[in-house]
Amino acid sequence: MRSLALAVLLTVAGVAPAAALDLAPAERSAIGAVVQAQLDAFRRDAATEAFGHASPGIRRMFETPERFMAMVERGYAPVYRPRRVEFRNVVRYRGRITQRVYVVGSDGEPVIANYLMERQDDGSWRIDGCVLEEVPDIGV
């Protein structure tokens, strides 16, 4: 089950282009703030805080903050310990509202982290998965 969950959450491959999304600036800001808060929690190894930014479905899947952090450390090294982070557009990606983030991992390799977002009943946003996308080498 966990390996299936990881396979569903972690996809490192070229994917279909994302479509622009018309959201109010306050919504874009709220989405970005949740992603930034989770990135900050990863940097501090604040497992409970990082886990709290995940959607209820993700929390059910991993059950504890420690299991969640172990999965992130193993499978999402670029976002676990990024060297550089640049927020890009909020788009519709795979049918979901998604915050795109350009990340350079500790290994120096860039990726686009597509944070799939889920609006909660109270209007807040939670992260419902992250799809890592390779950045094409454009050469110089």
Secondary structure in CASP SS format (residue, H / E / C, confidence):
PFRMAT SS
TARGET T0000
AUTHOR 0000-0000-0000
METHOD secondary structure of the structure
MODEL  1
M C 1.00
R H 1.00
S H 1.00
L H 1.00
A H 1.00
L H 1.00
A H 1.00
V H 1.00
L H 1.00
L C 1.00
T C 1.00
V C 1.00
A C 1.00
G C 1.00
V C 1.00
A C 1.00
P C 1.00
A C 1.00
A E 1.00
A E 1.00
L C 1.00
D C 1.00
L C 1.00
A C 1.00
P H 1.00
A H 1.00
E H 1.00
R H 1.00
S H 1.00
A H 1.00
I H 1.00
G H 1.00
A H 1.00
V H 1.00
V H 1.00
Q H 1.00
A H 1.00
Q H 1.00
L H 1.00
D H 1.00
A H 1.00
F H 1.00
R H 1.00
R C 1.00
D C 1.00
A C 1.00
A H 1.00
T H 1.00
E H 1.00
A H 1.00
F H 1.00
G H 1.00
H C 1.00
A E 1.00
S C 1.00
P H 1.00
G H 1.00
I H 1.00
R H 1.00
R H 1.00
M H 1.00
F H 1.00
E C 1.00
T C 1.00
P H 1.00
E H 1.00
R H 1.00
F H 1.00
M H 1.00
A H 1.00
M H 1.00
V H 1.00
E H 1.00
R H 1.00
G H 1.00
Y C 1.00
A H 1.00
P H 1.00
V H 1.00
Y H 1.00
R C 1.00
P C 1.00
R C 1.00
R E 1.00
V E 1.00
E E 1.00
F E 1.00
R E 1.00
N E 1.00
V E 1.00
V E 1.00
R E 1.00
Y E 1.00
R C 1.00
G C 1.00
R E 1.00
I E 1.00
T E 1.00
Q E 1.00
R E 1.00
V E 1.00
Y E 1.00
V E 1.00
V E 1.00
G C 1.00
S C 1.00
D C 1.00
G C 1.00
E C 1.00
P E 1.00
V E 1.00
I E 1.00
A E 1.00
N E 1.00
Y E 1.00
L E 1.00
M E 1.00
E E 1.00
R E 1.00
Q C 1.00
D C 1.00
D C 1.00
G C 1.00
S C 1.00
W E 1.00
R E 1.00
I E 1.00
D E 1.00
G E 1.00
C E 1.00
V E 1.00
L E 1.00
E E 1.00
E E 1.00
V C 1.00
P C 1.00
D C 1.00
I C 1.00
G C 1.00
V C 1.00
END
